[in-house]
Amino acid sequence: MQSTPENGLPEPDAESARHADKVAEHLRELVGAGSISFAEFMQAVLYTPGLGYYVAGSRKFGAQGDFVTAPEVSSLFGHVVANQCAAVLDELGGGDVLEPGAGNGQLAVAILGRLAELDRLPDRYLVLEVSPELQARQREALREQLPEYFRRVEWLADIPDAHRGVVVVNEVADAIPVERFRISEGQVMQARVAVDGDGFGWRYDPAPAALSDAVRRIEQQTGFDFPEGFTSEVSPGLRNWIKAVCSAVDRGSVLLFDYGLPRREYYAPDRSDGWLRCHFRHRAHSDPLILTGIQDVTSWVDFTAVAESAVAAGMTVGGYVSQAEFLLHGGLDEALQGLADLPAAQQALISGQVKKLTLPGEMGENFKSIGLCRGVSAPPAFRYSDKAHQL
Ligand SMILES: C[S@@+](CC[C@H](N)C(=O)[O-])C[C@H]1O[C@@H](n2cnc3c(N)ncnc32)[C@H](O)[C@@H]1O
């Protein structure tokens, strides 16, 4: 009932609709007669054990799911990421690769396959995954596709200590709960979620000091004076997560990919309705209060906040580039050598994948990559067209 989508979104099937109702029931109990912050709501719809989108077993990836990520578009993405891992592992004389949020395991398969080709296999390939269902899929994918390297893969329950090597993070930062705020009568208000009839609705209360201070700091840093009604997000959770990941790196590099922008673009006054983005059956929209527990709820990433958190944890920014630049400077051209010798149908398939990964209207420009370093050089893909000065 509450999950009947408007805005031309497809109807959920009966089982998904039942699940959405169950999640809504849980949320109604959580919210009661009052309200919860949007960050609490996002945490609940994505991560409540047994109910949340990421932990309750719904099919998220691929044609039957809600979205497609770069590693699923093509193994070329993992090929280029692996080239960067190889450079770091070479400099360190060995080490591990850690992948938080490994999805259906396709990035791990592509990275390990390419590192084997380069004779630069990591000592261990470590996966940190919150979803039991996705962990099972990752095990199956790796066991089936790379049986000879399966013993190098380990699933961890937490961020490891003293990691030496590379951390690869693709499309996880956008899934970390954000706070939403609005400027009203010159005051910073916190977006909260309350029960509204059969569904949920927004309400805005004066922001707690930490949120209000964070918003005022952004105004000072950017020089923007947010106008009346300006609505956007900040992510204390992402800051803490990046600090925790970076603090765990003893020596090595973090390669993080996601859709996002530097702070001055993220909070540009004309971007007055923020950056929430939900995915349901390959439709993107901006209403996180519907389809509870059966749609992905994300927010674009403020890459300046990522850089600041890394620096606070003692790492340096090795480079910040678009996904297209990362791929083009990281070895995509060399990976495509021999394309002309392939049958026409395969050539067409691969060029389609390259377009999807690199064209500005596809994933090439909205997706960015940041390379964070401790005690190693910036990986090759970041050495040209670095735009870290924009952060
Ligand atoms: C959008 S998917 C991306 C998957 C994969 N990296 C890819 O590119 O295909 C997000 C992944 O992050 C996982 N995830 C979400 N929050 C996480 C967290 N706090 N720690 C580790 N994994 C997380 C999800 O279960 C899922 O595997």
Ligand as a Chemical Component Dictionary entry (heavy atoms), coordinates in Angstrom:
data_LIG
# 
_chem_comp.id                   LIG 
_chem_comp.type                 NON-POLYMER 
_chem_comp.pdbx_formal_charge   0 
_chem_comp.three_letter_code    LIG 
# 
loop_
_chem_comp_atom.comp_id 
_chem_comp_atom.atom_id 
_chem_comp_atom.alt_atom_id 
_chem_comp_atom.type_symbol 
_chem_comp_atom.charge 
_chem_comp_atom.model_Cartn_x 
_chem_comp_atom.model_Cartn_y 
_chem_comp_atom.model_Cartn_z 
_chem_comp_atom.pdbx_ordinal 
LIG C1  C1  C 0  26.123 -0.504 -5.002 1  
LIG S1  S1  S 1  26.862 -1.939 -4.370 2  
LIG C2  C2  C 0  28.434 -1.908 -5.192 3  
LIG C3  C3  C 0  29.030 -3.270 -5.319 4  
LIG C4  C4  C 0  30.370 -3.407 -6.007 5  
LIG N1  N1  N 0  31.408 -2.642 -5.359 6  
LIG C5  C5  C 0  30.278 -3.083 -7.474 7  
LIG O1  O1  O 0  30.899 -2.131 -7.893 8  
LIG O2  O2  O -1 29.576 -3.794 -8.201 9  
LIG C6  C6  C 0  27.242 -1.561 -2.708 10 
LIG C7  C7  C 0  27.945 -2.677 -1.972 11 
LIG O3  O3  O 0  28.415 -2.198 -0.713 12 
LIG C8  C8  C 0  27.975 -3.063 0.321  13 
LIG N2  N2  N 0  27.942 -2.208 1.515  14 
LIG C9  C9  C 0  27.077 -1.236 1.821  15 
LIG N3  N3  N 0  27.441 -0.621 2.963  16 
LIG C10 C10 C 0  28.599 -1.199 3.367  17 
LIG C11 C11 C 0  29.482 -1.007 4.478  18 
LIG N4  N4  N 0  29.237 -0.079 5.400  19 
LIG N5  N5  N 0  30.575 -1.786 4.557  20 
LIG C12 C12 C 0  30.838 -2.732 3.623  21 
LIG N6  N6  N 0  30.033 -2.975 2.572  22 
LIG C13 C13 C 0  28.927 -2.215 2.444  23 
LIG C14 C14 C 0  26.678 -3.613 -0.222 24 
LIG O4  O4  O 0  26.241 -4.772 0.421  25 
LIG C15 C15 C 0  27.091 -3.874 -1.662 26 
LIG O5  O5  O 0  27.881 -5.015 -1.790 27 
# 
loop_
_chem_comp_bond.comp_id 
_chem_comp_bond.atom_id_1 
_chem_comp_bond.atom_id_2 
_chem_comp_bond.value_order 
_chem_comp_bond.pdbx_ordinal 
LIG C1  S1  SING 1  
LIG S1  C2  SING 2  
LIG S1  C6  SING 3  
LIG C2  C3  SING 4  
LIG C3  C4  SING 5  
LIG C4  N1  SING 6  
LIG C4  C5  SING 7  
LIG C5  O1  DOUB 8  
LIG C5  O2  SING 9  
LIG C6  C7  SING 10 
LIG C7  O3  SING 11 
LIG C7  C15 SING 12 
LIG O3  C8  SING 13 
LIG C8  N2  SING 14 
LIG C8  C14 SING 15 
LIG N2  C9  SING 16 
LIG N2  C13 SING 17 
LIG C9  N3  DOUB 18 
LIG N3  C10 SING 19 
LIG C10 C11 SING 20 
LIG C10 C13 DOUB 21 
LIG C11 N4  SING 22 
LIG C11 N5  DOUB 23 
LIG N5  C12 SING 24 
LIG C12 N6  DOUB 25 
LIG N6  C13 SING 26 
LIG C14 O4  SING 27 
LIG C14 C15 SING 28 
LIG C15 O5  SING 29 
# 
